[in-house]
Amino acid sequence: MEKLIEIQHLRKCFGSNEVLKDIDFSVAKGEVVCIIGSSGSGKSTLLRCINLLEKPTGGRIIYKGEDILDDEHDVYVYRQKLGMVFQQFNLFNNHNVLGNCTVGQVKVLKRSREEAEKIAMKYLRVVGMEQYINAKPRQLSGGQKQRVAIARALSMEPDVMLFDEPTSALDPEMVGEVLKVMRDLANSGLTMLIVTHEMGFANEVADRVVFMDQGVIAEEGPPEQIFNNPKLERTREFLKRTLT
């Protein structure tokens, strides 16, 4: 399988606090990878380093064979290839739903408004939000906002979708509608890297599960191995706490 992103010896320090310690990790084209672990284990920081919202302290990030941390690499072009969905939706409150899904296409990808709207509608249909195109974010529920955020990221037609705990800010009854959209995307062959605390979802959709603990990748493997037969006591303890 073609490796889309390869992380080598990645480190991230905030002052004297080393949050990521020598991370080696890759994501293949079409793969769905779920990252699990306790709060503070470095999951979200890893995601933010991959899309360069945080600058790594050391190591390499290889994207399609090129080290994007090289000085001559265009970070903005690289970022366009990654769709990012945040915990808190991060929608533009001054734009309606359709505007949220077209503004990046027009400004960054230089698509015409007509083309951008056509593409936005395609992905709003995918997430079941096409009937809300004129609504402003304040008129939507949390689950609806997150589905719009997913459509907005998809509208940029990225190579990889990154999800940073996309259901953690949602009321319990809205979690299902967002996970259903993500399940459908996973089944469509999209490359996805998902930080999640939804263990049932990870078990169901992931090709590979990565368990992070105290800034390192403690264990990784297929979901059936991680959930049913983990090698490490630390993994077993985490799952016992999470699944009971």
N, C-alpha and C positions, 0 to 999 in steps of 0.2 A: 504493500500500500504506500502511496505517495505521501511523504511527510509534508504537511503544510507549514506547521510551526514546530520548531525544535528549540528547547530551552537547554542551555548548557551552563552548569556551575553558577546559576543565578543567585545573587545575594542582594538583600535590601536591608539597609540599616536606617533607623530614625535616631540620629544622635548615636549613643552608645548601645542602643537596643537593636540587636540583629533579629529582624522579623522573618526573613527568609535566609536559609543557610544551605548553600550549595545544592540548589534544586536542578535536577536533570529530568527532562520531561518532554514528551512530544505529542502532537495531535495529527493524526492522518486524515487525509481527505475523506469526507463522508462519515467520519467517526463521531460518536456521541460519547463524551467523557464527562462524568460527574465527579466533582470534588467535594468530599465530605470531611467533617472534622469539627472540633469544639470551637467556640468563639475564641478569637485570638490566636488561632493556629497558623494564620498566614494565608488563608484561602483567598479572601478578597484582595489582599495585597498582591498575591500572585497574578490575579486577573488584571489588576490595575497596572502592574509592571508589563504584562504582555501587550496591553494596548497603549503603554507609555503615558498613562495618566500619572504614574509614578516613575521616576527615572531610577532604574536599577543601580545599585552600588557597584556591582561587578557581575561578570558573566556575559553570556551571549544570547541573543534571540535571533534564531535563523528562520527567515520567512522565505519559502520557495528557494532555498539555497543561498540566500544573502543575509549577512549579519546586519540587522536594521539598527544596531547601536553604533555602527561605523559613522563617523562624522559626515561623510559625504552622502549618506542615505537620506532620502526625503521622508521625514516622519509623517508628513501630512498625506502623502500618497499611500503609505503603509496603513495609516489609520482608516482611510476610506475602505480598506479591504476587510475591516473588522466591524461588525455590528455589535453595539453594546446596549444591554438592557439592565437598568439599575434597580435597586430596591425601591427607590422613591420616585420612579417614573420619569422625573426630569422633563416633563412636557413643557412646551412654551405656552404660558398662560394667555398670551396676547393673540395666539393663533387658534383657529378652530381645528377640528380633527384633521380635515383634509390639508390645511395649511401646515400642520405639524409634520405631515408625511411628505410634503413637497418642498419645503423651504431648503432642506439640506441638498436635495437633488438639484435644485435650480442654482443655489449659491456655490456648492462645492463641486458637483459633477457637471455643471453648466448645461443641464438638460433644459429644453424649452418647457414652459409652464404646461403646455398641452401634453407633452410626453410624460412629464412628472406626475400629472394628475391621473393619467391612464395607468401608470405603474403603481401609484399610491392606491388607486381603487382596487387593483388586482390584489394587493396585500391586505387591504382593509376587508375585502371579502374573505380572504384566507382566515383572518382572526375573528370574523363575524361582527365587524363594526361598520360595515358600509352604510348602514342606515343612519349613522350618527355624524356624517361628514361635516355638518354645520354646527355641531355642538362645541362649546368651549370646554376645556378641561374641568372647570369648576362644576359643570353640569353632569359630570360622569362619576360613577362609582369607582372605587379603587381597582376592581377587577377590569372594568372597562378602560381605565387609564392605562393599565399595564398592557392590555391587548393593543391599544393604540401605539404605545411605546414599542411593542414588538413589530407592529406594521411599519412604523417609522424606520426602525433599524433595517428591516427586510427591504424597504423601498430603495435603499442604497445598494442593494444587491451585492452584499459582502461575500467574501470567501468563507468566513467563519463568523458564527454568532456567539458572543460571550454573554452569559447571564449571571449577574451577581445577586444571588438569593432573591429571585424575582417575585417570590410569594411571601417574603417575610414581613412586608408592611401591610398585607391584606387581611381583612376579616376572614375567619375560617370558611364562611360560605362562598367566598369569592375565589378561594385558592383553586378549587376544581376547574373553574372555567379557564384559568390561565394555564394550568397543567395540561388540560385537554389540547389547547393550541400548541403547546410545546411538544406534546406527545405526537401530534399530527406532523409537526415540523421534523421531528426525529425520524419518523417513518418515511418522510419524503426524501431522505438522503442528505439533508443539510448537515454540514460540519458544525458541531455544537460543543461548547465548553461551558459547563453549568456548575456554579457553586450553589449547593442546595442543602437544606436540612430536611427535605422530603424524602425519607429513605425508601418508601414504597415506590415512588416515582423513579428514583435512581435505580432501584433493583429492576424495574420494568423496562426502562428505555435505554440505559447506558450500555455501550459496548465494553466500557472499562470504567471502573470506579477507583478513584485515588483518595486514600485516607491521609490527611495531613495532621501532624501533631507537633506543636512547638517549633514551627518554622521549617520542618523537613517533611518529605514524603515518606511516611512510615511504612506504607504498604499500598500496593496497587494490583489490580487484577480484574478478571471478569466478575460481574455482580454476584454470580452464584458462589464464587470462591470467597469474596469479601464478606458477603452477608451470611453464608451458611457454614463456611469453614475458614475463618480468618487465621492467619499464621501467628499473629502477635497478640500478646495479652492486652496491650494498649488498645488495639482495634476491638477486641472482644469487650473490653470495659466500656468503650465509647458506645458500641452498638447496644449493649445491655441497657445503658442509661437512656439511650435514644428510643429504643424500640419497646420499652416497657410502659 
